[in-house]
Amino acid sequence: MAKTLAEISEAMRDIDFCTLATHAEGGAIGARPMSNNRNVDFDGDAWFFTYDDRVMIKDIERDPNVGVTYLGSAGLKGMLGAPGMFLHVEGRAELVRDRATFSEHWDKSLDRWFPQGPDTPGTIMIKVRASRIHYWDGEEEGELRV
């Protein structure tokens, strides 16, 4: 039976880090680790903070189609040899420069990378709206169109 978006969100609850892949110049794939900042009440949108001078921002401006890959912990199932939940989200990225939106998604843990909080110069957000999610938990595999 296919998983629902609510079940996917539950599986993501403890996943902080993921890999965001963009289409780099010349058609190559560029990927880099990103943090959800524990903002994993997933409704089909994922939000990431970065700086506006990063290569991935130029990639997104050129082609907003992105992929985001998550690997969750197996928890107690891991003792039985089961892997964690693997999720790959395909979607479109939108660049957000609105400080009020920054504040809505801010977490104190971000202060490490953005020393002036949401007002740190050069801060930008990437909003990824999912269109398709592929999942595998070691037993069940499927896709969800969002």
N, C-alpha and C positions, 0 to 999 in steps of 0.2 A: 504494500500500500504506500502511495506517495506521501511524503512528508508535507506538512503545511508550513506556511511562513511562520506561524507561532512556534512550531516545533524546531524550525531552523533557528529562530531567535533564541529559544531555550538552549540549544546546543552551543550557540555562540556566547552565552552569558559570561563564561570565564576566559574567553579568548581575547587577548589584548593585541598581540602583534600579528601582522599579516604581511603579505607582499602585494604591492600595487604595481601592475605592469601597464606600460603605455607603449604606443607605437612611436619609436624613435625616428629621427631623421634618416631617410634612406630605406625605411621599411623594417629595420631591426626592431626587436622587442627590448625595451628597457624596463628593469624591475628594481624595486627598492623596498626595504622594510619600512613599515609604517605602524603607528599605534592607533587603536580605537579610543584610547584614553578612557577605557572602561565604559565607553558609551556604546553598549552592545544591546540596547533594547531595539533590536533590528526590525525595522518596518519596511525594508527594501532600500533604505538610504543609509549610506555610511559616510561619516564625516572625518576628515583628516586635516590637521594643521601642518603647515610648512612655511617656507619663505618663498616670496614671489620671484626670486632670482634663480631658482632651481631648474635644472634641465627638464624635469618632469612637467613643469608648468608650460614650458615652450612646447613640449610634446602634446599636452592636452589642448593647447590653443590651436595646434595644427590638426589634431585628430582626437576628439573627445571620447572615443571608444576605448575602454579600459577593462582590465581584469584584476580582480582582487582574490587572493588565495589565503585561506585560513586553515590552520591545523589545531584542533582542540586536543586537550588531554584525554586519555582513555579512562582516567579515574580508577575506580575499583575494577573495572573490566580489564584494565591493563595487566593486573595480576594474573589474569587468565589468558594473556597473550593478545588481547584485542587491541587494535589501534585506536587512536582518537578519531574524532569526526574530521573529515576532510571536506572543505567547502570551496568551490570556485564560483565567484560571482562575476558575471559579465554585465557591463552597464555603460552608461554615459556619464562622464565627469563634467561638472560645472564648477567654475572658479568663483569663489565668494569672497568679496572684499568688504563686506558690511560688518563694522565693529559690533553692532548690536547682536548679530548672529554669532560672532566670536564669543561674546559673553554668555550667550545661551548654552554653548557647548564647552565652555571652559572648565577645566579640571586643574586643581592646584599642582598636580604632577607635571603639568606643562611648563611650570615656572622654570624648570631645569633648562629647557631649550629656548624659552621666550621670557627673558628676565624682566621685561616690563609688562608681563601679563598680556591681555588682549590688545593692549596699546603698543606692543613691541613693533617698531618700524619694520616694514617689509613682510609682515605676517599676512598670510592668505589661507583660505580654507579650500579644500577640495571636497565637493559633495558628489558622491557616486550614487546614482539611482540605478538599482538593479533591473535588468530585463530578464535574465535567466540565471538560475542557481543550480549548479551540479553538486551533488553530495554523495559521499560514501562513508560509511561508518564501520567498515570491515565485514559487514553482513549485507547491508541494504544499500542499494545505489539507485539514484534517480535524478530527475531534473524537475525544477519548478519554474514555471514562467511567471514573472511578476508584472 
